[in-house]
Amino acid sequence: MKLILKSKKGEDIEKVLKRYRNKIDKSDLMKEVKKHQEYIKPSQKRRNNLIKARYKQFIKYSIA
């Protein structure tokens, strides 16, 4: 995925960098990069989802 950013003549570099960071955040490029850094087995994904669901249930019923 390419991110093309054109700067205007005489534009401050900080403004260009800010626009670049915002563009990266909106494109979810960093999420994709982090996702592909490490392989997680499907069984581990399911296990993690179950743990999250149990935690959410615990929080939901412990407050009420």
C-alpha positions as CSV (number, residue, x, y, z in Angstrom):
1,M,0.0,0.0,0.0
2,K,1.4,3.4,-1.0
3,L,0.7,6.6,0.8
4,I,1.4,9.6,-1.4
5,L,1.6,13.0,0.2
6,K,2.3,16.1,-1.8
7,S,3.7,19.1,0.0
8,K,3.1,22.6,-1.1
9,K,6.0,24.9,-1.8
10,G,7.1,26.7,1.3
11,E,4.9,24.5,3.6
12,D,6.3,23.9,7.1
13,I,7.7,20.4,7.5
14,E,5.8,19.9,10.8
15,K,2.5,20.4,9.0
16,V,3.5,17.9,6.3
17,L,4.5,15.3,9.0
18,K,1.2,15.8,10.8
19,R,-0.8,15.3,7.7
20,Y,1.3,12.1,7.0
21,R,0.6,10.7,10.5
22,N,-3.1,11.4,10.2
23,K,-3.1,9.7,6.8
24,I,-1.4,6.6,8.3
25,D,-3.9,6.5,11.2
26,K,-6.9,6.7,8.9
27,S,-5.5,4.0,6.6
28,D,-5.0,1.5,9.4
29,L,-1.6,0.8,8.0
30,M,0.1,0.3,11.4
31,K,-2.6,-2.2,12.5
32,E,-1.8,-4.2,9.4
33,V,2.0,-4.1,10.0
34,K,1.6,-5.2,13.6
35,K,-0.8,-7.9,12.6
36,H,1.7,-9.4,10.3
37,Q,4.7,-9.2,12.6
38,E,3.8,-12.4,14.4
39,Y,1.8,-15.5,13.3
40,I,-0.9,-16.5,15.7
41,K,-2.3,-20.0,15.3
42,P,-6.1,-20.2,14.8
43,S,-6.5,-22.2,18.0
44,Q,-4.7,-19.4,19.9
45,K,-6.9,-16.8,18.4
46,R,-10.0,-18.7,19.5
47,R,-8.5,-19.1,23.0
48,N,-7.8,-15.4,23.2
49,N,-11.3,-14.5,22.1
50,L,-12.7,-16.9,24.8
51,I,-10.6,-15.2,27.5
52,K,-11.7,-11.8,26.4
53,A,-15.4,-12.9,26.4
54,R,-15.1,-14.3,29.9
55,Y,-13.4,-11.1,31.1
56,K,-16.2,-9.0,29.6
57,Q,-18.9,-11.2,31.3
58,F,-17.0,-11.0,34.6
59,I,-16.9,-7.2,34.4
60,K,-20.5,-6.9,33.2
61,Y,-21.9,-9.0,36.1
62,S,-19.5,-7.9,38.9
63,I,-20.5,-4.2,38.5
64,A,-24.2,-4.7,38.4
